[in-house]
Amino acid sequence: MIANAMYFTFSRFLYITCVMTLMITLFCQRAKMVKSFLTVYFWTPLSKLTFIVYLIFPLVIGAGYFATHGDVYHDYLKAIVFMTANTILSYIFAFLLYISIQKPIDNIKALIAYKLASCRRSVRTMKKESKVKAQKFKNEKEKR
């Protein structure tokens, strides 16, 4: 009983303290080895899928357990297998959602930003050209 109370009291606090310590050491550039490990290219695709997996994971777990027709009894091996299967399925679904929804929307946003930037650029150049033409006209008028 006391062990459970201690766990529930301090588990989240210790987790947050460890994450905060890691972030501070990375920010202060003290943890070179950890930073080099976290900047490996392997993490880039997984980082793009992480939020989608966060949203999908409860749905995958719910679908897996609602599909059972009886009581579910777990030992450690069965729990590890279910957790691994749910994680893999979540990443597969997240990849499919990323390819079918998120990436096309990002491409459309980039295209719109490019068009707006080029439109702004053309407006700026038109303003500059009109100023140059006005200055040339003014100079020619003064010469006459």
N, C-alpha and C positions, 0 to 999 in steps of 0.2 A: 504494500500500500504506500509506504513512504517512498519507495523507489519510483513508483508511478508518479507520485506528486512531484518529486524532484525532477523527473524527466520532463513532465509537462510544464513545470515552472521555468526551467533553465534551457530547454532545448532550442527554442526559437531565439532566445537572447544570445546563446552561444553561437548559433548559426549566423545571425546577423553580425555579431562581433567579428567572427572569422572572415566573413565577406567584406566587412568594412576595413579590417586590417589589410586584407589583400588589395583592396582598391586604393588605400592610402599608400601602401608600399609601391604599387604600380604607378600611381600618380607622382610620387616623389622620385621615381626612377631608381629604386633600390633593389627591385627584384628582377634582375636581368634575365635569369634563367626562366622564370615563370613568364615574363613578357615575351621571350623568344618562343616559348612553347605555345602561348596563346595567339601569336601572330603567324603561325604556320597556315598556309593556304588551305589546308584540310578543313579548317573551321569555318571558312567563308560560306560555302553552300549550306552547312548546317545552321549557321546563324541566320540565314535568310528564311529558313523553314521553322525556326524555333517558335515564333509567335503563333503560326498556324497550327503547329503541333500542340501548343498550349490550349488552343481553342478546340481542337478536334479530339484530344485524348479522352476527355470524359465521355464523349459520344461513342468512341470505340469501346471503352470499358463497359458502358451501359448496353451497347448492342451485344457484346460478348456475354454478359451475364443475363440479359433478358432472353437470350436465345436458349438458355438452359431450361429444362423442363422439371428439374428437381432441385433438391438441396445441393449446394456446392460445398464440398469439404476440401480444404487445402492442406497439404503438407508443404514444406519449404521448397522442394523441387518443383511441385506443381505451381506454386505461387511465382517462382522465378521464371518458369516457362510461360505462364500467362502474361506476366509483366513484360517479358522480352517480346512476345508475340504482339501485344498491344502497342508497344513502342514502335516496333517495325511497321505494323499496319498504319499507325498514326503518321510516321514519316512518309510512307508511300502515298497516303491520301493527301498529306500536306504538299508533297511534290506535285501531285496531279492538280491540286488547286492552284499552286504557284504557277505552273505552266499554263493552265487554262484561264485563270482569272487575274492573278496579281501581276504577272509579267506583261501581258498585253496592256493592262491599265497603266503600268509604269512606262511602257513604250509610248502610249498615247499622251501621257503627261509630258514626257521628254519632247515629243514632237510639237505639242502645243507650246511648250516653253521655248523651243527653238524658233518656231514661227513668230511668237511674240517678240523674242529678242531680235530677230531679223527685221521685223516690222518696226520696232523701236529704232534700230540701227538705220533703217531707210528713212525714217522720219527725221532723225538727227542729221543725216547727210543732206536731206532735202533742205532743212533749215540752214545748215552751213552753206550750201550752194546758193540759196536765196540771199543770204547775207553777203556772200562774195559777189554775186551779180549786182546787188544793190550798191555795194561799195564801188564796183567797177563803173556802174552807171553814174554814180555820184562823182567819181574822179573824171569821167569823160565830160560830164556837165560842167565841172569847174574849169576844165581845159578850154572849153568853148567860150 
